[in-house]
Amino acid sequence: MCNLSKGVEEKGIAIGLEQGLERGIERGLEIGTLNAIRNLMETLKLTAEQAMEALKVPEEDKVKYAGMLKN
């Protein structure tokens, strides 16, 4: 393999790893927030909306978490 091809391949692998890591971190944060919402709902008998308000979940994310709670 020529040096140019090898460099392109290595750069592609690095970009892929970085994107995978970022997505993994995002997913971990989503799961943590979802668990926190569920815990507040269970222990304090809050509605999903109340739990998300208590956690200061951004308005644009509330629909996403509401959908995740149904699954």
C-alpha positions in Angstrom: 0.0 0.0 0.0 1.4 3.4 -0.9 2.0 6.0 1.8 -0.9 8.2 0.6 -3.4 5.3 0.8 -2.1 4.3 4.2 -2.5 7.9 5.5 -6.0 8.1 4.1 -6.9 4.8 5.7 -5.5 5.8 9.1 -7.3 9.1 9.0 -10.6 7.3 8.2 -10.1 4.9 11.1 -9.3 7.8 13.5 -12.4 9.7 12.4 -14.5 6.6 12.8 -13.2 5.9 16.2 -13.8 9.5 17.3 -17.4 9.5 16.0 -18.0 6.2 17.7 -16.7 7.5 21.0 -18.8 10.6 20.8 -21.9 8.6 20.0 -21.2 6.3 22.9 -20.8 9.2 25.3 -24.1 10.7 24.1 -25.9 7.4 24.5 -24.5 7.0 28.0 -25.7 10.5 29.0 -29.2 9.7 27.5 -29.4 6.5 29.5 -28.3 8.3 32.7 -30.9 11.0 32.2 -33.6 8.4 31.5 -32.7 6.5 34.6 -32.8 9.7 36.7 -36.3 10.5 35.3 -37.5 7.0 36.2 -36.0 7.1 39.7 -37.7 10.4 40.4 -41.0 9.1 39.1 -40.7 6.0 41.3 -39.4 7.4 44.5 -41.1 10.8 44.6 -44.2 9.7 42.6 -43.6 12.5 40.0 -45.0 12.5 36.5 -42.6 12.3 33.7 -43.0 16.0 33.0 -42.4 16.9 36.7 -39.3 14.7 36.8 -37.9 16.3 33.6 -38.6 19.8 35.0 -36.8 18.8 38.3 -33.8 17.6 36.2 -33.9 20.7 34.0 -34.2 18.6 30.9 -34.1 21.0 27.9 -37.6 21.5 26.2 -36.3 20.2 22.9 -35.3 16.9 24.6 -38.5 16.2 26.5 -40.3 14.6 23.6 -37.4 12.3 23.1 -37.3 11.2 26.7 -41.1 10.8 26.9 -40.9 8.4 23.9 -38.0 6.5 25.5 -40.1 6.1 28.7 -42.8 4.4 26.8 -40.5 1.7 25.4 
